[in-house]
């Protein structure tokens, strides 16, 4: 569904989401895995796996820290896949018409001076040059 209008804010292209059942089941399964991983990480922090309580070797402490770091990594990767599936399958693809401007136009030139100025008056030219060199120059 595309509109013929080209004014600012018109919807140029709209594609509805697919909303597949397989993606919904995948999101539910990834969410269950997410809850298990968060529970495992929380239990590890509460039980003091990474604090060295009850351990005599530094190697076990390093391994515990690496294990909790790996669980935390898995939590964020799983969350990334959940958001990827949701964005791809359940959000519409919408393109909105925006005003196109040159990058330098807003920084150096006021809207009324886009077409340029004459160089007849020396003082006015100096003021224009100061505005071009210093974009945030105030009177």
Secondary structure as UniProt FT lines:
FT   TURN            8..9
FT   STRAND          11..15
FT   HELIX           21..47
FT   TURN            48..54
FT   HELIX           58..90
FT   STRAND          93..96
FT   HELIX           103..108
FT   HELIX           111..113
FT   TURN            114..115
FT   HELIX           122..133
FT   TURN            135..136
//
